[in-house]
Amino acid sequence: MLYEDRNAEKDKILIVDDVEVNRAILEEIIKSMGVEPLLAENGEQAFELAERWRPQLILTDISMPGMDGYELCRLLKKNPATKAIPVIFISALEDPEDIIEGFTLGGEDYITKPFIAEVVQARVGVRLRLHEATRELRAMNRRLQISVSEQLRQIELEKKNTLYAMANIAAEHADYKREHVERLGRNCRILAQAMQLSPLFESQISDTYVEIIELAAPLCDIGNIEISSEILRKKEGLTAEETALIRNHTKLGAKLLRDIHANSDYNDFISISVDIVQYHHENWDGSGYPDGLAGERIPLGAQIVSIMERFCVLTERENCSKEQALERMGIEAGTKFNPDIYKICCKISRQLC
């Protein structure tokens, strides 16, 4: 036996020939190899069997009434379900043009009649071994992809954990409690969900965006980790140099995110996070920093975080009620904040934490 396989009982070879004696001869040869033969009298029947059973190999005669072997091969290779099944042509013809035609259509090999059992076994055995090797390679690739994907996922998770740890340190530098950054993230999510229902923003905010904004918002002041706590907590007036240093935290934070993910896919989370970190101090009228962006030029994520950060600061550090905070923010709508986002913020104020 030239072909043995531990999974041979599961392997099938489809034999297609309109002559019964040819089918019988090939059937016995295939059985002797420990493989299950499937028999078809014509191309139409063979195509149905191939779709149903997905054999490991197809041996098909070329000259048959109705659908010949060439047409059968052409249909098999066009069908996504059967195009990977190797085809060996069978014919009494030995014309090189016939052989070339078969290879052109996607045939793998060519066997001539009358059949020599050892030749059939050798050529079929080669194709089955190649099929088994391919199957094992695909399975190995799937396992490898799963392993690599899991490793990459773990690396990205570790990077996120590192970022959040740094963000917490940056918040402590500025004398904010951890609850502040967590509350900021939740409120940004609530606001983004409300904006998703508005005709003004529904095309820009997906469910995935809502998830990302909650995760990205707490990173907004991560650049503060590179500024001394003495300057960040300074009560008296800041010097021009100190003010410039503090304002630079936006660019420092954005660079930090880019550097950490320099060798990773630049995914939506990082892209939105960088926008938030760099531009959440921009003002609607263009009076903010670092680049003096105005209106719609300010990334939407940065607009959301800007208004929610102001809300959190007013209700935490200045002990304002929600109503008082929104009243004070109303004066700044149109100058510091997008007035449309402010209106939505007012409508959902009871949901804010």
VENUR-V846093 format. One line per field, one symbol per residue. ss: DSSP state (2 for helix, 1 for strand, 0 for the rest). phi: phi as a letter, one per 40 degrees, with the letter a starting at -180 (. if undefined). burial: + if it has 24 or more other ideal C-beta (glycine too) atoms within 12 Angstrom, else -. A space follows every 50 residues. Layout:
ss: ???
phi: ???
burial: ???
This chain:
ss: 00000002220111110002222222222222000111110022222222 22200011111000000022222222220000000111111000022222 22220000111100002222222222222222222222222222222222 22222222222222222222222000022222222222222222220000 00000022222222222000022222002222000000022222222022 22222222220000000222222222222000000000000000222002 22222222222222220000022222222222100010222222222022 200
phi: .cbbacbdcccbbcbbaccccccccccccccccgbccbbbcacccccccc ccbfccabbbcccbcgcccccdcdcccccdcbccccbbcbaccbcdcccc dcccchccaabbcccbdcccccccddcccccccccccccccccccccccc ccccccccccccccccccccccdcgbcddccccdccccccccccccccdc bdcbbccccdccccccdccdbcccccbcccccccccdccdcccccccccc cccccdccccbcbbccccdcdcccdcccbcbcbdcgccbcbgcbfcccdd dccccdcccccccccccbfccdcccccccccccgbcbcccccccdccbdc ccc
burial: -++-+--+--+++++++++--++-+++-+++-+++++++++++-+++-++ +-++++++++++++--+++++++++++----+--+++++++------+-- -+--+++++++-+-+----++-+++-+++-++------------------ -----+--++--++-++++++-++-+---+++++++++++++++++---- +--++---++-++++++++++++++++---++-------------++-++ ++++-++--++-------++++++++++++++++---+++--+----+++ ++++++++++++++++-----+--++--++-++--+++-+++++++-++- -+-
